Amino acid sequence: MITTRALGPCLGLALLACAQAGQAAETPAPSPAEQKPDPMKVVPDPATVPMPRLEFSPTPVIEADYDKYFYFHRPDTAFETALGDLRDCDGFARGLASGYQYQQAPYPYTYTGAGVAGELIANAMLSAIFGSAEKRRVRRVNMRRCMAYKGYARFGMEKELWQQFNFEEGFSGEAEEKRQAMLAQQAKVASGPRPAAKELGW
């Protein structure tokens, strides 16, 4: 026979479950209008995306930096396609680790507290000097390779104009909304009229 004492915990659990169900029913689910869209999936109207300025007068100093400052273009490409390609390549290129690292050399303090402290200081110094620049370089190389694979040509750019619609990543990443706005401008260029500038190799 089931006693009242035995039923007590069961009744308590049942009442708790009912209360939780009631609270869940009272809390309405957010409407689609209230949900913030993912900036990485939003495709803006190309008419609302500003076209960056591309015209400049090349000089030997500017041309020497074409490996750092450049943009892409592919004929007969829709804006949405170019944006998808740039986002795809940006996804591969972001968050890359630097290849520079302190190499431990044998010396009397290698495995002592002083040795560990020395390694930490050396790693911090190398990271500050080389790490950020190396990450930027590796990102540029990966963007070039990825966009070349997708059939885009590369064109050199003057640094100050390039910085108006491009970003570099060292130790810190660009805020996502600003990143996507710049990628949209890059897509506007990549899908726009063919540049008058000379095409660069890869």
JONORRA-V399100 format. One line per field, one symbol per residue. ss: DSSP state (~ for helix, > for strand, _ for the rest). phi: phi as a letter, one per 20 degrees, with the letter a starting at -180 (. if undefined). burial: I if it has 9 or more other ideal C-beta (glycine too) atoms within 8 Angstrom, else O. Layout:
ss=???
phi=???
burial=???
//
This chain:
ss=___~~~~~~~~~~~~~~~~~~~~~~~___________________~~~___________~~~~______>>>>_____~~~~~~~~~~~~~~~___________________~~~~~~~~~~~~~~~~~~~~~~~~~~~~~~~~~~~~~___>>>>__~~~~_____________~~~~~~~~~~~~~~~________>>__
phi=.eeffffggfffffffffffffffffeffffgfeffffffdfdffgfeefeffdebefcgffffdffedbbdbcfldfgfffffffffffffefmeefefbfefdfbgdgdegfffffffffffffffedgffffffffffffffffffeneedcfbfgfffffbcbccdedefggffffffffffffffdefffffffeed
burial=OOOOOOIOOOOOOOOOOOOOOOOOOOOOOOOOOOOOOOOOOOOOOIOOIOOIOIOOOOOOOIIOIIOOIIIIIIOOIOIOIIIOIIIIIIOOIIOIOIOOOOOOOOOOOOOOOOIIOIIOOIIOOIIOOIIIOIIIOIIIOIIIIIIIOIOIOIIIIIIOIIOOIIOOIIOOOIOOOIIIOIIIIIIIIIIOOOIOOOOIOO
//
